[in-house]
């Protein structure tokens, strides 16, 4: 099977949204539910403690006044954290080596990434999963949160997303079969995908 070259524009990849998607995929819905339950339980415990320590204040609802500044402080911290994270994300995406489009070459031998300043090669054994994301992206997962994004509008003419996924599945199966047949975990120079 011939290689597939995919063009990629880093400026159009929403890394924060992908990170949230992958975290939800890894943890599932349980942690979010546990956080909400723990928050309600902590709030209830705080009310009971306030009632036990200052019953008169609690009866006259003076404790509500104490919640206002605490709530404002938490909302401010959350808002500022969001601004700082967006600023950091823009700086990462705007780094010099990401300003230009990159290309990813996929073949039976592995994955080669080419950019203005670097190139890297990975064997299909390093890809833990292949996850379609939205309508126009496929993520090659290297770990639960590390990924190589493939943009579908960068595919060569005549190659569809389904055809790409089918080809990747075949390459990954062949790599697993080769590893299962006694291939060394350490790649030899002849096994490595070619860069350049």
C-alpha positions in Angstrom: 0.0 0.0 0.0 1.3 3.4 -0.9 2.0 6.2 1.5 -0.5 9.0 2.3 0.6 12.5 2.7 -1.6 14.8 4.8 -1.2 18.5 5.1 -1.8 20.1 8.5 -2.4 23.6 9.7 -1.7 23.9 13.4 -3.5 27.2 13.7 -6.8 25.5 13.0 -6.4 22.8 15.6 -8.2 23.5 18.9 -5.8 21.8 21.3 -7.8 22.8 24.5 -11.0 21.3 23.1 -9.1 18.1 22.1 -7.5 17.9 25.6 -11.0 18.1 27.2 -12.4 15.5 24.8 -9.5 13.1 25.5 -9.7 13.6 29.3 -13.5 12.9 29.2 -12.8 9.9 27.0 -10.2 8.6 29.5 -12.0 9.2 32.7 -15.6 8.8 31.6 -18.5 10.6 33.3 -17.7 9.3 36.9 -15.2 11.9 38.0 -17.5 14.8 37.0 -20.3 13.3 38.9 -18.1 12.6 41.9 -16.9 16.2 41.9 -20.5 17.5 41.9 -21.5 15.1 44.7 -18.5 16.1 46.7 -19.2 19.8 46.2 -22.8 19.5 47.3 -21.6 17.3 50.3 -18.9 19.9 51.3 -21.4 22.7 51.0 -23.9 20.9 53.2 -21.2 20.0 55.7 -20.1 23.7 55.8 -23.7 24.8 56.5 -24.0 22.2 59.3 -20.7 23.3 60.8 -21.7 27.0 60.7 -25.0 26.2 62.3 -23.3 24.2 65.1 -20.7 27.0 65.7 -22.9 30.1 65.4 -26.5 29.1 65.7 -27.7 32.7 66.2 -26.0 33.9 63.0 -27.3 31.0 61.1 -30.9 31.6 62.1 -30.7 35.3 61.0 -29.2 34.3 57.7 -26.0 36.3 58.2 -24.0 33.4 56.8 -25.3 34.3 53.3 -23.3 37.6 53.4 -20.2 35.6 54.0 -20.8 33.5 50.9 -20.9 36.5 48.5 -17.2 37.4 48.7 -16.1 33.8 48.6 -18.3 33.1 45.6 -16.9 36.3 43.9 -13.3 35.2 44.6 -13.9 31.7 43.2 -15.6 33.1 40.1 -12.7 35.5 39.6 -10.1 32.8 39.9 -12.0 30.6 37.4 -12.3 33.5 34.9 -8.6 34.5 35.2 -7.5 30.9 34.9 -9.5 30.7 31.6 -7.8 33.8 30.2 -4.3 32.6 31.2 -4.9 29.1 29.6 -6.2 30.7 26.4 -3.2 33.0 26.3 -0.8 30.0 26.8 -2.6 28.0 24.1 -2.3 30.8 21.6 1.4 31.1 22.4 2.0 27.3 21.9 0.1 27.3 18.6 1.9 30.5 17.5 5.4 29.1 18.1 7.7 29.6 15.1 7.9 26.0 14.1 4.0 25.7 14.0 3.4 28.9 12.0 3.8 27.1 8.7 1.7 24.1 7.6 3.2 20.8 8.3 2.7 17.5 6.6 2.4 14.0 8.0 3.3 11.0 5.8 1.7 7.7 6.8 2.9 4.4 5.3 3.2 0.7 6.2 6.5 1.6 7.9 5.0 4.2 10.2 4.4 7.9 10.7 6.8 10.7 9.6 6.1 14.3 10.6 7.8 17.0 8.7 7.9 20.7 9.7 10.1 23.7 9.0 12.5 22.8 11.8 12.1 19.2 12.7 11.0 15.8 11.6 10.2 12.7 13.6 9.4 9.1 12.8 7.2 6.6 14.7 6.4 3.0 14.2 2.7 2.0 14.2 3.4 0.0 17.4 3.7 3.4 19.2 0.1 4.4 18.3 -2.2 3.2 21.1 -5.5 4.1 19.4 -7.0 5.9 16.4 -9.9 8.2 17.4 -12.1 10.2 15.0 -12.6 13.7 16.4 -15.4 15.8 15.0 -16.1 15.8 11.3 -12.7 16.8 10.1 -10.0 15.3 12.3 -8.5 11.9 13.3 -6.3 11.6 16.3 -3.4 9.1 16.4 -3.1 8.6 20.2 0.4 8.0 21.6 -0.9 8.1 25.2 -4.3 9.0 26.7 -3.5 12.7 26.2 -0.7 12.8 23.6 -1.7 12.7 19.9 -0.9 13.4 16.3 -3.8 15.3 14.7 -4.7 14.5 11.1 -6.9 17.0 9.3 -9.2 15.5 6.7 -9.1 18.6 4.5 -5.4 18.0 4.1 -6.0 14.5 2.6 -4.8 14.0 -1.0 -7.6 14.0 -3.7 -9.5 10.7 -3.9 -8.7 9.6 -0.3 -11.7 9.6 2.1 -11.7 9.6 5.9 -13.1 6.0 5.9 -10.4 4.9 3.4 -7.8 6.5 5.6 -9.1 4.8 8.8 -9.2 1.4 7.0 -5.7 1.8 5.7 -4.4 2.8 9.2 -6.2 -0.2 10.7 -4.4 -2.5 8.2 -1.0 -1.0 9.0 -1.5 -1.2 12.7 -2.6 -4.8 12.4 0.4 -5.7 10.4 2.7 -3.9 12.9 1.1 -5.9 15.8 1.4 -9.1 13.8 5.1 -8.4 13.2 5.7 -7.6 16.8 3.8 -10.8 17.8 5.9 -12.9 15.5 9.0 -12.2 17.5 10.0 -8.7 16.3 12.3 -6.9 18.6 10.8 -4.1 20.7 13.8 -1.9 19.7 13.6 -0.9 16.1 16.6 -1.6 13.8 17.5 1.1 11.3 15.9 -0.9 8.5 12.6 -1.0 10.5 12.3 2.7 11.1 10.1 4.9 9.0 12.3 7.0 6.7 12.6 10.7 7.4 13.7 12.9 4.5 
